[in-house]
Amino acid sequence: MVKNTFLNNLLSTAKSKKASILLPEISDPRIKEAIIKLKEKGINIPNINDFDCNNDKYINFLLSKKFSANWPYEELINYLDKPINKALVILACNDVDGVVAGCTVPTSDIIRAAIRIVGVNKNSKWVSSIFILQSPLTSRILTYGDCAVIPEPNSEQLAYIAKDASYFHKLLTNNTPKVAFLSFSTNGSANHYRIDKVREAVQIFSKKFPNIIHEGEIQFDAAISPEISKNKNKDSILKGEANVFIFPNLDAGNISYKITNQLAGYSAWGPLLQGLNKPVHDLSRSCTIDEIVNIATITALQS
């Protein structure tokens, strides 16, 4: 029931946006079924083939980009013949509001094409990712980042990952983000160069985004448990109530979201990409129809 309430709230808000979302991999049976379900729910999902009459417009757009400026005409056509590339060009030209793709190609392909075509938001500087984790038993919803994109983020990257993750958490849950910069140390309980990186990230974040509640360096148990927080970190700002968790590297983030999903039974939605100029989200190649529907709904919510 909790899960249905959250999903219903997302769907209601997404429908009110009246956004159009492209799912270009229409040869995949899961995409076909997801499109049917999304249309039944009132989400506008145009067919990528309906945009064929605008090829000249899209070719001119490609010619304006540095990576393709000297391509011959035939190469431009071949590039647009790939559905994911074309979908991203359609998005960049403001003919749709978002793109969801990746069930047939690796994440790296989606990110590379999105950076080339859609571009990185100047207020984010980097593309990163989050996972939304929803408890199977309570209303608790957590945001984990980065779990899929930047292997070894530096301190500034960690700060911007946290900023974008906070925005996403607020957008999806309407709850105040409370950010924990995670480490194997809490408030100086250990010293190591890896901890220094997290401490520096917190300093950057505190200076640039002081209005977002945050703390670090902090261990996961002290960030999520009020009782442990009292024992380990008496002057804690978070008081064991963190809901946005920033991991020091991709190993930690990726392993942690999968443990939360597999052992605790939390639903895991993602990777949701952040930092691009327009909403683009990746699909796992093992994604289910329901996951496609949920991520497309989130994409519509962003418009």
Secondary structure, 3 states (H helix, E strand, C coil): CHHHHHHHHHHHHHHHHCCEEECCCCCCHHHHHHHHHHHHCCCECCCHHHHHHHHHHHHHHHHCCHHHCCCCHHHHHHHHCCHHHHHHHHHHCCCCCEEEECCCCCHHHHHHHHHHHCCECCCCCCCEEEEEEECCCCCCEEEEECCCCCCCCCHHHHHHHHHHHHHHHHHHHCCCCEEEEECCCCCCCCCCHHHHHHHHHHHHHHHHCCCCEEEEEECHHHHHCHHHHHHHCCCCCCCCCCCEEECCCHHHHHHHHHHHHHHHCCEEEEEEEECECCCEEECCCCCCHHHHHHHHHHHHHHC
